[in-house]
Amino acid sequence: MDIVIFILRYTPFWAIPLAMICLQFAYIFWLKSIRNVAYWLCSVALFCLLLVAFYYWVGGPEKIGPFLFHLSQ
């Protein structure tokens, strides 16, 4: 559980760059007409952006730990 809290606590530091990289490669694969890979990369980028939205909805790094702890009980 500690590793999940650690990963979610620092979500913007990995999710935003990953989403930007995935969207850039999705655009390249879309132009090359390799649609399946482009869809998969867009899905990863959307998941990252949803995690960032969840991060801000919960209240940031100080509140995400107690929120997850409360959910697990």
N, C-alpha and C positions, 0 to 999 in steps of 0.2 A: 504493500500500500504506500510505503514511503516513496518509492520510485515514481508512482503515478502522481502523487502530490507534487514531487519535484518537477516532473515533466509539465504538469498543468500550471504550476506556479510560474514557470518561465516560458509560457506559451508564445508571447509576442516575439521572443528572441529567436525562435525557430520556425514558427508557423508563417509569419509574414514573408521572410525570405524564401521559404519553400514554396509558398503560393505564387510568388512572383516568378520563380524559376520554372515551376510547372506550367504557368500560363504562357511564358515565353516559348517553351518547348512545344506546348500544345499548338500554338500558332504556327510554328515551323512545320510540325507534322500535319496540321490542317492544310497548309499550302502544298505539301507534298502528296496530298490525298490519302494519307494513312489515318483514316478517321477513328479506328478503334483505339489507337494509342492516344490520339488527341482527346477523345472522350475520357479515357482513363486519367490522363493528366489533369483535365478540367475537373474531374471528380475529386482528385486529391487536393487541388487548389480550393475547391468549394468546401471540402472537409476542414482544411486549415482555417479558412475564413470563418466557418461556423464555430470552430474552437476559439478563435479570437473574440467573436461576438459573445460566446458563453463566458469567456474570461472577464470581459468588461461588464456583462450582465450580473455576474456573481459579485463583483466588486474589487477585482484585482488580486494581487498575490497574497495579501494578508487575510482575505476572507475565503479564498478557495480551499484552503486546508480544512478549516472548521466545517465548511459546506459539505465537502466529501466525507468527512468524519461523521457528520450528522446523517448523511445518506446511508452510510454503511451500518448504522445501528438499527 
